[in-house]
């Protein structure tokens, strides 16, 4: 089978969800005057905090503004949350109280915009066990940006030097949590690339629990004291608890937060795959049955931890085991080539730079064949000298159940955006790529046809759903080239 680069970061893709969907578009606050808008969240201000009873101030004076307040239109409706940053230490932040439970996984989706033009801002999205305590400084009319607590917190996404521009959708998939958390913190902070104030706007926030994954590992159990070569029978580790994994090359290991490679993403331990030069390195494959006709979401955290270094990483589905020979003379083994048959490359990351942990969310296409392994394959880039280490943590695999999500290969790619999702009064469909919309049908879960619209070969289409009740609906799009794409739409009234 020919290898294709077939990956899709699911910005608008929703999988089966449990109860407890939370949706905020900040429209319920009555903030009709500038006097009322300022400091809406804050007990020090004169706003209406009652409509934001689920929110806490973490620093400064978060506000609710409208599309008429010179910051541009809201993403949906007329109002949005406004968090400003004044300089390198002073800013505004807010935390939504929500019960994130241990052993579960969550999808957090929202719209985000930075303004004014030619500005940049850093933003952390952090799960917290406890409230952030802060003191409002009347002398400066603000309060410092608090540090992220060293315990009782989990950074689920960090954005660095986010430029000003249009509204963008941010979609965060958490790992399966090892602890309970009671809130999510929106924490803008200053970027040294700017002078003056920077404003970050948020709208249309949704939090929902995703279905229990079919496989998860955080590499935390049991505690590995003989860390070196944990996966490998040539080493002195404890390969028993990694019986679902195979070595593809080198000597993959499990290390912990005290071993000089930085903290784990979640918990205390992580998988370490090193690369020594252009041909020598370490790789590992998880044994997992990916069935033909099915589609899967693969979520994990990864990091290149060597400052100033770069690494290439391929994520590959395999039918068969990778056979390799350990070379005692060099104490390692070469990076195997990706097989020309029996493999499917889901994602290739080129020149991954060193930096903080990041969560990858890969959605496979509907598989045409069955595969039995997921290979993590770091390789060297010629721009480096010396060793590079790629760290992996909090891996989960979930099979889509219910309607299939259409993800095409890069050779024939059509991606659908359905937004806002959840929707209230209307929703819009947009196609990415060269294809056009021909027909759109909307069904409820009983199969009843609610919308049947023929579109005049447009890239976008807008639909009014005033009469629909809250619930989950299915959107069926037929393109001008004859492709059929199915999406879920969540309506929240």
VOLUM-718149 format. One record per residue (C-alpha): residue number from 1; x, y, z negated; residue in one letter. Coordinates in steps of 0.05 Angstrom, whole numbers, plus 5000, padded with zeros to 4 digits. Example, Ala and Ser with C-alpha at 12.3 -4.5 7.8 and 13.67 -1.06 7.14 Angstrom:
<atoms>
   resi      u      v      w   resn
      1   5246   4910   4844      a
      2   5273   4979   4857      s
</atoms>
This chain:
<atoms>
   resi      u      v      w   resn
      1   5000   5000   5000      x
      2   5027   5068   5018      x
      3   5045   5113   4960      x
      4   5004   5177   4956      x
      5   5009   5236   4908      x
      6   4937   5233   4884      x
      7   4928   5273   4821      x
      8   4875   5321   4796      x
      9   4875   5363   4734      x
     10   4802   5360   4716      x
     11   4784   5432   4704      x
     12   4709   5421   4710      x
     13   4703   5346   4704      x
     14   4661   5321   4646      x
     15   4660   5250   4622      x
     16   4608   5217   4578      x
     17   4599   5257   4514      x
     18   4572   5243   4445      x
     19   4525   5287   4406      x
     20   4550   5353   4377      x
     21   4562   5396   4438      x
     22   4578   5467   4417      x
     23   4569   5524   4466      x
     24   4585   5598   4457      x
     25   4576   5653   4508      x
     26   4572   5710   4457      x
     27   4505   5734   4483      x
     28   4467   5728   4418      x
     29   4501   5787   4384      x
     30   4465   5854   4392      x
     31   4522   5901   4406      x
     32   4489   5957   4445      x
     33   4535   6014   4424      x
     34   4610   6023   4420      x
     35   4603   6034   4345      x
     36   4570   5966   4337      x
     37   4618   5929   4383      x
     38   4682   5946   4348      x
     39   4703   5896   4295      x
     40   4641   5852   4306      x
     41   4674   5793   4271      x
     42   4703   5833   4214      x
     43   4675   5850   4145      x
     44   4716   5914   4148      x
     45   4678   5937   4209      x
     46   4607   5958   4221      x
     47   4585   5905   4270      x
     48   4535   5849   4263      x
     49   4574   5788   4237      x
     50   4511   5748   4223      x
     51   4508   5723   4295      x
     52   4580   5698   4288      x
     53   4572   5660   4223      x
     54   4612   5602   4251      x
     55   4673   5646   4264      x
     56   4729   5669   4219      x
     57   4777   5726   4227      x
     58   4850   5704   4226      x
     59   4881   5773   4238      x
     60   4862   5843   4261      x
     61   4792   5861   4281      x
     62   4764   5814   4335      x
     63   4706   5844   4373      x
     64   4648   5830   4421      x
     65   4646   5875   4482      x
     66   4601   5878   4544      x
     67   4611   5884   4619      x
     68   4599   5959   4613      x
     69   4659   5972   4567      x
     70   4714   5982   4618      x
     71   4746   5913   4611      x
     72   4710   5883   4671      x
     73   4650   5837   4676      x
     74   4638   5779   4629      x
     75   4650   5710   4659      x
     76   4578   5691   4645      x
     77   4522   5736   4621      x
     78   4541   5804   4595      x
     79   4585   5796   4533      x
     80   4652   5765   4514      x
     81   4700   5758   4456      x
     82   4756   5809   4456      x
     83   4824   5798   4422      x
     84   4877   5852   4429      x
     85   4952   5851   4416      x
     86   4986   5917   4399      x
     87   5060   5898   4394      x
     88   5106   5841   4377      x
     89   5076   5829   4308      x
     90   5007   5862   4307      x
     91   4945   5832   4338      x
     92   4876   5801   4333      x
     93   4855   5729   4327      x
     94   4794   5688   4311      x
     95   4778   5615   4292      x
     96   4714   5577   4306      x
     97   4692   5530   4250      x
     98   4680   5461   4280      x
     99   4687   5391   4250      x
    100   4742   5357   4290      x
    101   4742   5285   4263      x
    102   4801   5238   4256      x
    103   4799   5180   4306      x
    104   4761   5221   4358      x
    105   4780   5260   4420      x
    106   4752   5326   4444      x
    107   4745   5367   4507      x
    108   4750   5443   4497      x
    109   4732   5486   4557      x
    110   4727   5561   4562      x
    111   4739   5621   4608      x
    112   4799   5666   4593      x
    113   4823   5733   4623      x
    114   4881   5780   4608      x
    115   4876   5855   4620      x
    116   4898   5910   4637      x
    117   4940   5900   4700      x
    118   5014   5884   4697      x
    119   5011   5857   4627      x
    120   5029   5789   4597      x
    121   5009   5753   4533      x
    122   5025   5688   4497      x
    123   4965   5647   4472      x
    124   4965   5588   4425      x
    125   4903   5544   4415      x
    126   4910   5510   4347      x
    127   4869   5461   4307      x
    128   4871   5479   4232      x
    129   4852   5442   4169      x
    130   4844   5505   4128      x
    131   4827   5579   4140      x
    132   4881   5629   4156      x
    133   4888   5679   4099      x
    134   4905   5749   4120      x
    135   4907   5820   4092      x
    136   4881   5878   4132      x
    137   4929   5937   4129      x
    138   4890   6001   4126      x
    139   4954   6042   4138      x
    140   4964   6013   4207      x
    141   4892   5995   4221      x
    142   4910   5923   4238      x
    143   4943   5860   4211      x
    144   5002   5817   4233      x
    145   4995   5755   4276      x
    146   5002   5697   4226      x
    147   5052   5641   4236      x
    148   5024   5573   4255      x
    149   5024   5531   4191      x
    150   5078   5477   4189      x
    151   5027   5427   4161      x
    152   4952   5420   4170      x
    153   4955   5445   4242      x
    154   4959   5417   4313      x
    155   4975   5461   4373      x
    156   4933   5432   4429      x
    157   4957   5482   4482      x
    158   5007   5539   4486      x
    159   5006   5589   4544      x
    160   5068   5632   4554      x
    161   5070   5698   4591      x
    162   4999   5693   4617      x
    163   4992   5749   4668      x
    164   4933   5796   4676      x
    165   4884   5777   4729      x
    166   4816   5745   4741      x
    167   4776   5699   4695      x
    168   4806   5629   4693      x
    169   4777   5565   4665      x
    170   4820   5531   4612      x
    171   4805   5457   4599      x
    172   4839   5424   4539      x
    173   4834   5350   4524      x
    174   4859   5335   4454      x
    175   4894   5270   4436      x
    176   4856   5222   4392      x
    177   4864   5258   4326      x
    178   4902   5228   4268      x
    179   4873   5279   4218      x
    180   4810   5318   4207      x
    181   4810   5392   4226      x
    182   4758   5444   4209      x
    183   4769   5499   4261      x
    184   4802   5519   4326      x
    185   4844   5582   4326      x
    186   4850   5629   4386      x
    187   4918   5661   4373      x
    188   4943   5713   4423      x
    189   5012   5741   4410      x
    190   5057   5791   4444      x
    191   5104   5777   4501      x
    192   5169   5816   4503      x
    193   5156   5830   4577      x
    194   5106   5884   4559      x
    195   5098   5950   4525      x
    196   5032   5976   4498      x
    197   4967   5940   4485      x
    198   4946   5875   4518      x
    199   4874   5849   4515      x
    200   4853   5776   4520      x
    201   4779   5762   4535      x
    202   4743   5695   4523      x
    203   4675   5671   4546      x
    204   4633   5608   4556      x
    205   4666   5563   4504      x
    206   4645   5490   4501      x
    207   4669   5437   4452      x
    208   4647   5365   4460      x
    209   4669   5297   4436      x
    210   4691   5250   4492      x
    211   4677   5176   4491      x
    212   4724   5130   4454      x
    213   4784   5114   4497      x
    214   4799   5043   4519      x
    215   4871   5047   4497      x
    216   4909   5095   4452      x
    217   4979   5096   4421      x
    218   5014   5150   4381      x
    219   5077   5107   4368      x
    220   5068   5120   4293      x
    221   5053   5049   4268      x
    222   5094   5017   4241      x
    223   5148   5065   4220      x
    224   5210   5050   4261      x
    225   5275   5051   4220      x
    226   5316   5014   4273      x
    227   5299   5065   4326      x
    228   5350   5052   4381      x
    229   5325   5009   4438      x
    230   5258   4995   4404      x
    231   5227   4968   4468      x
    232   5287   4925   4487      x
    233   5305   4855   4468      x
    234   5379   4875   4475      x
    235   5371   4925   4418      x
    236   5357   4919   4344      x
    237   5290   4952   4340      x
    238   5221   4923   4326      x
    239   5190   4907   4393      x
    240   5132   4869   4361      x
    241   5086   4928   4356      x
    242   5101   4948   4428      x
    243   5081   4881   4457      x
    244   5036   4918   4508      x
    245   5098   4952   4537      x
    246   5153   4929   4585      x
    247   5222   4958   4597      x
    248   5232   4979   4670      x
    249   5303   5003   4661      x
    250   5352   5023   4607      x
    251   5335   5020   4533      x
    252   5271   5059   4517      x
    253   5265   5078   4444      x
    254   5218   5104   4390      x
    255   5244   5162   4349      x
    256   5214   5207   4296      x
    257   5212   5280   4279      x
    258   5275   5276   4236      x
    259   5321   5249   4291      x
    260   5343   5314   4322      x
    261   5296   5316   4382      x
    262   5244   5361   4349      x
    263   5176   5344   4319      x
    264   5127   5294   4348      x
    265   5066   5322   4383      x
    266   5018   5287   4334      x
    267   5041   5246   4274      x
    268   5115   5231   4264      x
    269   5140   5186   4321      x
    270   5145   5189   4397      x
    271   5172   5150   4456      x
    272   5240   5173   4482      x
    273   5264   5160   4553      x
    274   5333   5186   4569      x
    275   5366   5199   4637      x
    276   5442   5198   4640      x
    277   5458   5216   4712      x
    278   5430   5213   4782      x
    279   5418   5138   4781      x
    280   5421   5115   4708      x
    281   5362   5122   4660      x
    282   5307   5093   4618      x
    283   5235   5076   4636      x
    284   5176   5038   4607      x
    285   5110   5011   4632      x
    286   5046   5000   4593      x
    287   5010   4935   4610      x
    288   4937   4955   4622      x
    289   4886   4929   4671      x
    290   4863   4984   4719      x
    291   4806   4951   4757      x
    292   4789   4962   4830      x
    293   4726   5005   4840      x
    294   4737   5041   4773      x
    295   4765   5109   4755      x
    296   4806   5128   4694      x
    297   4828   5188   4654      x
    298   4900   5185   4627      x
    299   4917   5236   4574      x
    300   4983   5245   4538      x
    301   5032   5296   4512      x
    302   5102   5302   4542      x
    303   5163   5345   4533      x
    304   5234   5355   4560      x
    305   5272   5370   4496      x
    306   5342   5389   4523      x
    307   5350   5464   4530      x
    308   5369   5487   4600      x
    309   5359   5418   4631      x
    310   5310   5392   4683      x
    311   5281   5323   4696      x
    312   5236   5291   4748      x
    313   5180   5245   4723      x
    314   5136   5199   4764      x
    315   5072   5167   4735      x
    316   5058   5104   4775      x
    317   5006   5049   4774      x
    318   5038   4981   4788      x
    319   5010   4913   4807      x
    320   5072   4874   4785      x
    321   5128   4878   4734      x
    322   5191   4917   4750      x
    323   5250   4869   4748      x
    324   5315   4899   4725      x
    325   5384   4876   4701      x
    326   5416   4908   4641      x
    327   5489   4925   4656      x
    328   5532   4913   4594      x
    329   5592   4947   4626      x
    330   5557   5014   4630      x
    331   5508   5002   4574      x
    332   5448   5020   4617      x
    333   5411   5003   4682      x
    334   5393   5041   4745      x
    335   5327   5076   4756      x
    336   5288   5029   4802      x
    337   5257   5054   4866      x
    338   5182   5058   4869      x
    339   5157   4995   4905      x
    340   5132   5009   4976      x
    341   5073   4962   4964      x
    342   5033   4947   4902      x
    343   5041   5017   4873      x
    344   5003   5082   4869      x
    345   5037   5147   4848      x
    346   4987   5187   4807      x
    347   5031   5247   4793      x
    348   5103   5269   4808      x
    349   5132   5324   4766      x
    350   5193   5356   4797      x
    351   5244   5397   4759      x
    352   5207   5395   4692      x
    353   5241   5447   4649      x
    354   5255   5442   4575      x
    355   5201   5471   4530      x
    356   5145   5456   4480      x
    357   5098   5397   4482      x
    358   5046   5400   4536      x
    359   4984   5356   4546      x
    360   4975   5324   4615      x
    361   4906   5303   4636      x
    362   4908   5258   4698      x
    363   4845   5232   4731      x
    364   4857   5175   4779      x
    365   4820   5167   4844      x
    366   4769   5111   4848      x
    367   4817   5053   4855      x
    368   4816   5013   4919      x
    369   4858   4957   4887      x
    370   4871   4931   4817      x
    371   4935   4950   4780      x
    372   4963   4923   4715      x
    373   5014   4973   4691      x
    374   5025   5047   4681      x
    375   5099   5065   4692      x
    376   5132   5125   4661      x
    377   5192   5137   4707      x
    378   5239   5195   4690      x
    379   5295   5207   4739      x
    380   5352   5256   4745      x
    381   5353   5320   4783      x
    382   5418   5343   4816      x
    383   5413   5410   4782      x
    384   5437   5381   4716      x
    385   5497   5351   4683      x
    386   5495   5307   4621      x
    387   5437   5272   4588      x
    388   5364   5294   4590      x
    389   5310   5266   4544      x
    390   5236   5261   4562      x
    391   5190   5251   4502      x
    392   5119   5223   4504      x
    393   5065   5220   4451      x
    394   4990   5210   4439      x
    395   4974   5169   4502      x
    396   4901   5151   4515      x
    397   4868   5117   4574      x
    398   4793   5121   4585      x
    399   4752   5088   4639      x
    400   4697   5132   4669      x
    401   4629   5102   4654      x
    402   4568   5126   4691      x
    403   4573   5167   4755      x
    404   4640   5165   4790      x
    405   4680   5229   4797      x
    406   4707   5239   4867      x
    407   4781   5254   4871      x
    408   4812   5252   4940      x
    409   4884   5241   4959      x
    410   4929   5300   4977      x
    411   4925   5280   5050      x
    412   4850   5291   5052      x
    413   4835   5331   4989      x
    414   4768   5361   4971      x
    415   4757   5385   4900      x
    416   4692   5412   4874      x
    417   4684   5466   4821      x
    418   4617   5470   4784      x
    419   4614   5530   4739      x
    420   4595   5555   4689      x
    421   4590   5486   4659      x
    422   4552   5485   4612      x
    423   4504   5530   4649      x
    424   4445   5570   4623      x
    425   4409   5611   4677      x
    426   4449   5593   4739      x
    427   4508   5553   4764      x
    428   4554   5559   4823      x
    429   4588   5506   4866      x
    430   4653   5520   4903      x
    431   4696   5474   4946      x
    432   4771   5477   4946      x
    433   4807   5457   5009      x
    434   4784   5463   5081      x
    435   4716   5430   5075      x
    436   4649   5467   5072      x
    437   4584   5453   5034      x
    438   4529   5423   5076      x
    439   4477   5399   5026      x
    440   4467   5402   4950      x
    441   4419   5359   4910      x
    442   4406   5361   4835      x
    443   4378   5302   4797      x
    444   4359   5291   4725      x
    445   4382   5226   4690      x
    446   4317   5191   4709      x
    447   4333   5202   4783      x
    448   4281   5256   4795      x
    449   4302   5304   4851      x
    450   4299   5375   4825      x
    451   4338   5415   4878      x
    452   4346   5396   4951      x
    453   4382   5452   4988      x
    454   4414   5453   5056      x
    455   4472   5503   5057      x
    456   4495   5539   5119      x
    457   4566   5511   5116      x
    458   4591   5557   5062      x
    459   4649   5551   5013      x
    460   4604   5570   4954      x
    461   4531   5565   4934      x
    462   4493   5595   4875      x
    463   4431   5562   4842      x
    464   4380   5589   4793      x
    465   4361   5539   4738      x
    466   4316   5583   4695      x
    467   4263   5528   4693      x
    468   4309   5471   4672      x
    469   4311   5445   4601      x
    470   4375   5432   4562      x
    471   4407   5366   4582      x
    472   4454   5330   4630      x
    473   4441   5332   4705      x
    474   4476   5303   4766      x
    475   4498   5347   4824      x
    476   4507   5312   4891      x
    477   4544   5352   4944      x
    478   4550   5331   5017      x
    479   4605   5367   5055      x
    480   4607   5387   5128      x
    481   4655   5329   5141      x
    482   4606   5279   5110      x
    483   4640   5268   5042      x
    484   4595   5258   4982      x
    485   4618   5285   4915      x
    486   4582   5276   4848      x
    487   4590   5321   4788      x
    488   4556   5326   4720      x
    489   4523   5391   4700      x
    490   4508   5406   4627      x
    491   4450   5455   4617      x
    492   4448   5489   4549      x
    493   4389   5536   4534      x
</atoms>
